[in-house]
Amino acid sequence: MNVVDSVYDLEPQLANNRDYWLGYGRADRLDGDVTLYRSGVRHPQLNGVLRVREGALDTALTEAKRLDGVPWIWWVGPDSYVGLASDLVGVGATRVGAIPVMAVSLDGVKNLPSPPDLSIVEIPGRYGLREWVEAYAPSMGVTPDQLDADLAMEEERPDGPVELVRFGALLDGRIVGTATLFDRAGAAGIYVVTTRVEYRRRGIGAAATAAALDVARSRGLRVATLQASEAGAEVYRRMGFETVATYDIVGL
């Protein structure tokens, strides 16, 4: 495996992102000229089209019918052909937002303050996967009626335990924050960074992220990558991340 050396080396970062979301394709997945995943969970980010190569728009529109019945999105990033977003709008799609791709050199991470009694543990361990899912679900917008399907989605990921490491931030005897490290394509992908609403603005998400980055660094990885929410982007910038690309999010 080639280790990514530069935050501006985009392809491995985008490959990490594709493989992470493909891991949620428990109901259906496709990876070729068109890349898509269907978890079956009724949440738009948990079903979607990740990439469309040059000349594959018609194929993509046909294959996207595999996502009928669940909310879903198109990720339109630099790994899709130039002009895809405009072509989708031309057939009736709507641009609904944008997600920055941010990256940091692991030797340049800045740690931020966090509660002194906060501890970060790997999941499963003292706490199981259900508790972890229940901790992140409200922040991710997963509704209570979808919790069992969401748990099954996490349980059925095809990754090995070395590739995917889940972290829980513990305070007051429960999981109050989460993060995931996905070690793929020579980059450290960071996902599922959440904090319970009543514990926000205390540095908990940053601490969980830092724990994942520490493990990545110990493995010899050099670059971490993530897709930031609007709320999280400023925190990541303070940790040393910078924006290196953008996904347009399109709904059809």
Long-range contacts (C-beta under 8 A, 24 or more apart in sequence): 1-185, 1-186, 2-186, 3-186, 3-220, 3-221, 3-222, 4-185, 4-186, 4-187, 4-221, 4-222, 4-223, 5-222, 5-223, 6-223, 7-103, 7-104, 7-105, 7-223, 7-225, 7-242, 7-244, 8-103, 8-244, 9-223, 10-78, 10-79, 10-101, 10-244, 10-245, 11-79, 12-185, 12-186, 12-187, 13-101, 13-103, 13-185, 13-187, 13-189, 13-223, 13-225, 13-244, 13-245, 14-77, 14-78, 14-79, 14-101, 14-245, 15-79, 15-184, 15-185, 16-182, 16-184, 16-185, 16-187, 16-189, 16-225, 17-50, 17-77, 17-101, 17-189, 17-225, 17-227, 18-50, 18-51, 18-79, 19-182, 19-184, 19-185, 20-182, 20-184, 20-189, 20-191, 21-48, 21-50, 21-75, 22-50, 23-157, 23-158, 23-159, 23-164, 24-153, 24-157, 26-152, 26-153, 26-156, 26-157, 28-66, 28-67, 30-63, 30-66, 33-59, 33-60, 34-59, 34-60, 34-63, 36-63, 36-64, 36-66, 36-67, 38-66, 38-67, 38-70, 38-72, 39-70, 39-149, 39-153, 40-70, 40-149, 40-153, 41-70, 41-142, 41-146, 41-149, 41-150, 41-153, 42-70, 42-71, 42-143, 42-146, 42-149, 43-71, 43-140, 43-141, 43-142, 43-143, 43-146, 43-150, 44-71, 44-72, 44-73, 44-251, 45-73, 45-140, 46-142, 46-150, 46-153, 47-71, 47-72, 47-73, 48-72, 48-73, 48-74, 48-75, 49-73, 49-74, 49-75, 50-75, 50-79, 51-75, 51-77, 51-79, 51-80, 52-80, 52-81, 52-84, 53-80, 53-81, 54-81, 55-81, 56-81, 57-84, 57-87, 61-91, 64-252, 73-249, 73-250, 73-251, 74-249, 74-250, 74-251, 74-252, 75-99, 75-247, 75-249, 76-247, 76-248, 76-249, 76-250, 77-101, 77-245, 77-246, 77-247, 77-248, 78-245, 85-248, 85-250, 88-250, 88-252, 89-250, 91-252, 92-252, 93-250, 93-251, 93-252, 94-250, 94-251, 94-252, 95-248, 95-249, 95-250, 96-249, 96-250, 96-251, 97-248, 97-249, 98-246, 98-247, 98-248, 98-249, 99-227, 99-228, 99-229, 99-246, 99-247, 99-249, 100-227, 100-228, 100-233, 100-243, 100-245, 100-246, 101-225, 101-226, 101-227, 101-243, 101-244, 101-245, 101-246, 101-247, 102-225, 102-226, 102-227, 102-228, 102-233, 102-236, 102-237, 102-241, 102-242, 102-243, 102-244, 103-223, 103-224, 103-225, 103-226, 103-241, 103-242, 103-244, 104-213, 104-223, 104-224, 104-236, 104-239, 104-240, 104-241, 104-242, 105-222, 105-223, 105-240, 106-188, 106-213, 106-216, 106-217, 106-221, 106-222, 106-223, 106-224, 107-217, 107-222, 108-240, 109-210, 109-213, 109-217, 109-224, 109-239, 109-240, 110-238, 110-239, 110-240, 111-206, 111-210, 111-239, 112-203, 112-206, 112-207, 112-210, 112-235, 112-238, 112-239, 113-203, 114-202, 114-203, 114-204, 114-206, 114-207, 115-171, 115-202, 115-203, 115-204, 117-171, 118-169, 118-170, 118-171, 118-204, 118-207, 119-169, 119-170, 119-171, 120-167, 120-168, 120-169, 120-170, 120-207, 120-208, 120-211, 121-167, 121-168, 121-170, 122-165, 122-166, 122-167, 122-168, 123-166, 123-167, 123-168, 123-175, 124-166, 127-168, 127-170, 127-175, 129-154, 129-155, 129-166, 131-168, 131-174, 131-175, 132-166, 132-168, 132-175, 132-178, 134-175, 135-168, 135-174, 135-175, 135-176, 135-177, 135-178, 135-194, 135-196, 136-178, 136-192, 136-194, 138-196, 138-197, 139-194, 139-195, 139-196, 139-197, 140-192, 140-194, 165-212, 165-215, 166-192, 167-208, 167-211, 167-212, 168-208, 169-195, 169-204, 169-205, 169-207, 169-208, 171-199, 171-204, 176-204, 177-204, 177-205, 177-207, 177-208, 178-208, 179-205, 179-208, 179-209, 179-211, 179-212, 180-212, 181-212, 181-213, 181-215, 181-216, 183-216, 183-219, 183-221, 186-221, 187-221, 187-223, 187-224, 187-225, 188-212, 188-213, 188-216, 188-219, 188-221, 188-223, 188-224, 188-225, 189-224, 189-225, 189-226, 190-224, 190-225, 190-226, 191-226, 193-226, 193-232, 205-232, 205-235, 206-235, 206-238, 206-239, 209-236, 209-239, 210-239
